[in-house]
């Protein structure tokens, strides 16, 4: 996915995480409304434990965003949508505007 898309957002969590359930739709809405060129990918860590190790994910939810095949942003646990939006915007403008 990282090789095929200029910008990718991985949302890593588990179905048991209540914070994850609330945050996920907000992240999806943010990307659709402000950053439509970022591909959203949900990863259930119960089904993909090896990905947690590969990406060094120790807490859920974790959001990892890649721009141009490089990790640009990482946020875990207590994630503010406003702060996430501001952080994404800097990279997004450089890449797409």
trRosetta pair geometry for C-beta under 8 A, 3 or more apart (Angstrom, degrees):
i j d omega theta_ij theta_ji phi_ij phi_ji
1 4 5.9 -67 -141 43 28 105
1 5 6.0 -15 174 15 68 116
1 8 5.4 112 137 -123 106 152
1 39 6.8 -143 -174 102 108 140
1 41 6.0 19 -171 -57 168 156
2 5 7.0 -75 -130 51 19 84
2 8 5.6 -107 -97 25 60 147
2 66 5.2 -19 -129 103 102 168
2 69 5.3 97 156 -123 100 66
3 69 6.5 42 -94 -102 49 114
5 8 5.0 106 83 -63 126 97
5 39 4.6 -54 -159 6 165 137
6 37 6.9 -15 69 154 113 113
6 67 7.0 10 155 -155 73 61
6 68 6.2 -1 -161 -76 75 57
6 95 6.4 157 153 175 121 129
6 96 7.9 131 111 -73 140 94
7 35 7.6 -103 127 170 149 112
7 37 5.8 75 42 118 126 87
7 38 4.3 -71 122 -106 116 71
7 39 6.8 149 93 13 63 73
7 65 7.2 1 -171 -176 88 94
7 66 6.8 177 -146 91 43 62
7 67 5.2 -1 -105 -106 87 69
7 68 7.8 -3 -73 -28 67 52
7 91 7.9 139 -119 128 122 114
7 92 7.2 47 -117 -106 163 77
7 95 6.5 124 -60 113 120 160
7 96 7.7 -50 -17 -45 141 119
8 38 6.9 160 -98 -167 13 74
8 39 4.9 -24 -111 65 70 98
8 41 6.3 2 -173 3 102 118
8 65 7.1 175 89 -150 48 53
8 66 4.7 6 53 51 92 104
9 27 7.3 -166 149 166 142 116
9 31 6.2 -126 23 -94 154 143
9 38 5.1 50 -20 158 109 118
9 39 6.9 -177 24 85 72 45
9 40 5.1 -21 69 -107 107 61
9 41 6.9 165 84 25 53 70
9 63 6.5 -13 -170 -166 96 98
9 64 7.6 156 -156 81 48 43
9 65 4.9 -13 -104 -103 75 87
9 66 8.0 -160 -72 24 35 66
10 41 5.2 -27 -106 74 63 102
10 43 5.8 6 -170 -5 99 123
10 55 7.3 -117 98 -117 155 164
10 62 8.0 -1 108 108 96 85
10 63 7.0 158 82 -155 57 46
10 64 4.6 -6 56 59 109 92
10 65 7.5 -163 23 -76 68 39
10 66 7.7 47 -9 -7 100 99
11 24 6.0 108 164 -121 150 87
11 27 6.0 142 -95 96 133 155
11 40 6.7 9 -8 -168 115 91
11 41 7.0 175 22 86 74 47
11 42 5.0 -29 70 -108 105 63
11 43 6.8 166 79 21 49 73
11 61 6.5 -18 -170 -167 82 119
11 62 8.0 158 -157 83 39 47
11 63 5.7 -10 -105 -105 65 80
12 43 4.7 -19 -105 69 73 111
12 45 5.7 66 -178 -57 92 108
12 51 7.1 -157 -117 119 124 117
12 52 6.9 142 -177 -94 138 77
12 55 7.0 -174 -52 81 159 147
12 57 5.2 -68 114 -133 155 161
12 60 6.4 -115 118 -114 77 90
12 61 6.7 144 77 -161 55 64
12 62 4.6 -15 62 63 110 93
12 63 7.5 -172 21 -79 77 31
12 64 7.0 27 -7 4 117 103
13 17 5.1 -110 -173 48 106 142
13 20 3.6 134 -162 -140 150 145
13 24 7.0 -105 23 -68 152 115
13 42 7.6 -46 35 -160 95 89
13 43 7.7 124 22 77 52 64
13 44 7.2 -36 80 -114 60 49
13 45 6.7 -139 110 -1 11 105
13 60 4.4 117 -128 -168 63 118
13 61 4.3 -27 -82 -105 113 84
13 62 7.5 172 -67 24 66 61
14 17 5.0 107 60 -14 79 102
14 20 6.9 139 50 22 50 164
14 44 6.5 81 -120 -160 47 71
14 45 5.3 -65 -68 51 86 97
14 46 5.3 92 -132 -34 98 99
14 60 5.6 128 6 66 86 178
15 21 7.9 56 -157 -72 49 104
15 44 6.5 8 -33 -135 88 115
15 46 6.9 -44 13 4 93 138
17 20 3.6 62 99 5 117 119
17 21 6.8 171 97 -18 66 80
17 60 4.9 -112 -75 114 158 122
17 61 6.4 153 129 -53 152 77
18 21 5.6 -49 -152 28 38 114
18 22 6.8 30 154 -13 66 104
19 22 6.0 -63 -156 39 34 107
19 23 6.0 21 155 -13 70 117
19 60 7.8 151 70 120 107 76
19 61 6.4 -135 108 -5 99 99
19 77 7.8 17 116 -162 160 47
20 23 5.9 -64 -137 43 27 105
20 24 5.9 39 165 -37 66 106
20 60 5.7 -18 -65 152 129 105
20 61 4.3 137 -103 -62 87 108
21 24 6.4 -40 -139 17 21 114
22 25 7.6 -72 -177 32 29 96
22 26 7.3 15 144 -8 63 117
23 26 5.5 -70 -158 42 43 113
23 27 6.1 40 153 -22 79 106
23 61 5.6 -136 72 23 143 155
23 79 6.2 76 -146 62 143 118
23 81 7.9 -171 -145 -66 83 97
24 27 5.9 -57 -148 34 30 109
24 28 6.4 30 156 -18 65 106
24 42 7.1 37 -145 -109 125 120
24 61 7.3 -171 -63 -107 81 153
25 28 5.5 -52 -145 38 36 114
25 29 6.2 38 156 -20 67 105
26 29 5.8 -52 -146 37 30 111
26 30 6.3 35 153 -22 63 106
26 81 5.3 -88 154 -89 124 137
27 30 5.6 -51 -148 34 31 115
27 31 6.4 28 156 -16 64 106
27 40 7.4 140 126 -129 100 126
27 63 6.7 -162 -129 -101 147 137
27 81 7.3 -142 -78 -113 59 94
27 84 7.4 -53 -113 127 89 159
28 31 6.0 -59 -150 38 29 107
28 32 6.2 24 156 -16 65 110
28 40 5.9 76 -112 -154 75 172
29 32 5.8 -58 -143 40 29 109
29 33 5.9 14 165 -9 67 115
30 33 6.3 -67 -141 43 21 100
30 34 5.9 -32 -179 30 63 113
30 35 7.0 14 137 23 75 104
30 81 6.0 -161 -68 -162 140 104
30 84 7.0 49 147 101 168 116
30 85 5.8 -123 -158 -85 126 100
30 88 7.9 118 145 35 119 155
31 34 7.2 -76 -121 56 16 75
31 35 5.0 -61 -140 71 57 97
31 36 7.1 116 154 -93 67 33
31 38 5.2 -104 -148 74 110 113
31 40 5.4 142 81 -61 165 117
32 36 6.2 42 -152 -100 37 79
33 36 7.8 168 35 -60 4 87
34 85 6.4 42 74 -144 165 105
34 88 7.7 106 109 96 119 128
34 89 7.4 -52 158 -86 127 93
34 92 8.0 90 138 103 90 173
35 38 4.6 14 137 6 111 119
35 88 5.7 -59 -65 148 156 133
35 89 7.8 -125 -72 -84 113 56
35 92 5.3 -102 -120 -111 108 150
37 92 7.6 140 57 -147 107 99
37 96 5.4 154 42 -102 154 148
38 65 7.0 -24 -150 -144 133 111
38 88 7.4 -46 -50 -162 158 128
38 92 7.3 -66 -46 -102 114 112
43 48 5.4 -76 -172 58 100 143
43 51 5.7 -105 -175 106 145 157
44 47 4.6 50 89 20 106 107
44 48 6.5 113 76 13 58 95
45 48 6.1 -78 -122 66 36 76
45 49 6.4 76 177 -94 73 50
45 51 7.0 -126 -115 71 72 103
45 52 5.0 63 -143 -60 115 121
45 57 6.9 -130 -103 102 137 138
45 60 6.6 -132 12 -79 142 131
46 49 7.5 1 -154 -59 18 86
48 51 4.2 14 144 9 112 121
48 52 7.2 137 111 -19 75 81
49 52 5.6 -47 -162 25 45 115
49 53 7.0 40 147 -13 68 102
50 53 5.6 -54 -157 38 41 112
50 54 6.2 41 149 -21 71 107
51 54 5.4 -53 -142 39 35 113
51 55 6.0 10 165 2 70 112
51 57 7.5 13 121 16 75 131
52 55 6.5 -70 -140 51 22 92
52 57 4.3 -95 -144 62 72 106
52 58 7.9 118 179 -70 103 35
53 56 7.4 23 -170 -75 29 40
53 57 8.0 -66 -36 36 21 78
55 62 7.7 156 122 115 124 140
55 64 5.9 -115 -168 -25 132 166
57 60 7.4 51 165 -74 114 72
57 62 4.7 -156 -137 39 106 159
57 64 7.8 -98 -79 -33 108 126
57 76 7.6 168 -145 -104 75 123
58 76 7.6 25 61 -154 74 160
59 62 6.2 119 79 -60 67 102
59 76 4.7 94 73 173 112 124
59 77 4.9 -15 137 -61 141 96
60 76 7.8 -74 -97 -153 13 89
60 77 7.9 85 86 -83 21 55
61 76 7.1 -167 98 -143 48 53
61 77 7.4 168 52 -74 56 19
61 79 6.7 -63 80 0 109 135
62 74 7.0 -9 -173 -167 97 87
62 75 7.2 168 -153 87 52 47
62 76 4.5 -10 -104 -102 83 89
62 77 7.9 14 -79 -27 69 55
63 73 7.3 -14 115 118 97 102
63 74 7.1 167 87 -149 59 40
63 75 4.8 2 52 55 103 93
63 76 7.6 -165 22 -73 63 46
63 79 6.4 83 7 -120 124 156
63 84 7.0 25 79 -132 157 132
64 71 6.1 -45 -173 -133 102 107
64 73 7.3 169 -152 91 37 61
64 74 5.2 2 -107 -107 74 83
65 71 7.5 108 77 -154 44 60
65 72 5.5 -53 100 61 91 95
65 73 4.2 12 46 54 111 102
65 74 7.6 -154 22 -67 70 44
65 88 6.5 -96 -179 -105 175 95
65 91 7.6 146 122 70 126 156
66 69 6.3 4 172 -132 122 14
66 70 6.2 153 -153 72 82 27
66 71 5.6 -51 -96 -91 77 44
66 72 6.4 129 -133 3 25 88
67 70 6.4 -29 70 61 63 81
67 72 4.5 26 15 -30 104 143
67 91 4.9 -151 -36 172 159 125
67 92 7.8 -136 -101 -76 133 47
67 94 8.0 68 164 77 154 108
67 95 5.5 -129 -163 -61 121 150
68 95 6.7 -156 -37 -116 103 121
71 74 6.5 14 176 -49 119 105
72 91 5.0 73 167 -108 154 158
73 84 7.7 113 162 -145 146 74
73 87 5.3 115 -116 138 136 126
73 88 6.6 -70 -6 -80 163 67
73 91 7.1 -127 -29 -4 111 149
75 79 4.7 92 142 -114 127 109
75 83 8.0 141 -112 103 143 109
75 84 6.0 -74 -10 -97 165 103
75 87 7.9 148 -52 52 122 158
76 79 7.3 -164 100 -60 5 102
79 83 7.7 -140 -173 67 59 108
79 84 6.0 36 176 -53 102 127
80 83 3.9 67 79 15 113 108
80 84 6.4 179 88 -12 57 84
81 84 5.6 -56 -143 39 30 114
81 85 6.2 36 155 -24 65 106
82 85 5.7 -54 -150 33 28 113
82 86 6.6 27 153 -17 63 105
83 86 5.7 -53 -148 36 34 111
83 87 6.3 32 155 -18 66 106
84 87 5.8 -57 -148 38 30 110
84 88 6.2 28 156 -17 66 108
85 88 5.9 -56 -144 38 28 108
85 89 6.2 37 156 -32 63 107
86 89 5.7 -50 -148 24 28 118
86 90 7.4 33 157 -22 58 96
87 90 6.5 -51 -165 22 33 109
87 91 7.5 14 151 0 62 106
88 91 6.2 -71 -161 46 40 103
88 92 5.5 37 151 -26 77 118
89 92 5.5 -59 -135 40 28 114
89 93 6.1 30 166 -22 66 105
90 93 6.4 -59 -153 31 21 107
90 94 6.9 16 154 -13 58 110
91 94 5.8 -62 -155 38 33 111
91 95 6.2 17 157 -10 69 115
92 95 6.0 -68 -147 44 27 103
92 96 5.7 -28 178 27 69 115
92 97 7.4 53 130 -7 72 104
93 96 7.1 -75 -117 55 17 76
93 97 4.7 -40 -150 38 62 124
94 97 7.7 8 -24 47 12 82
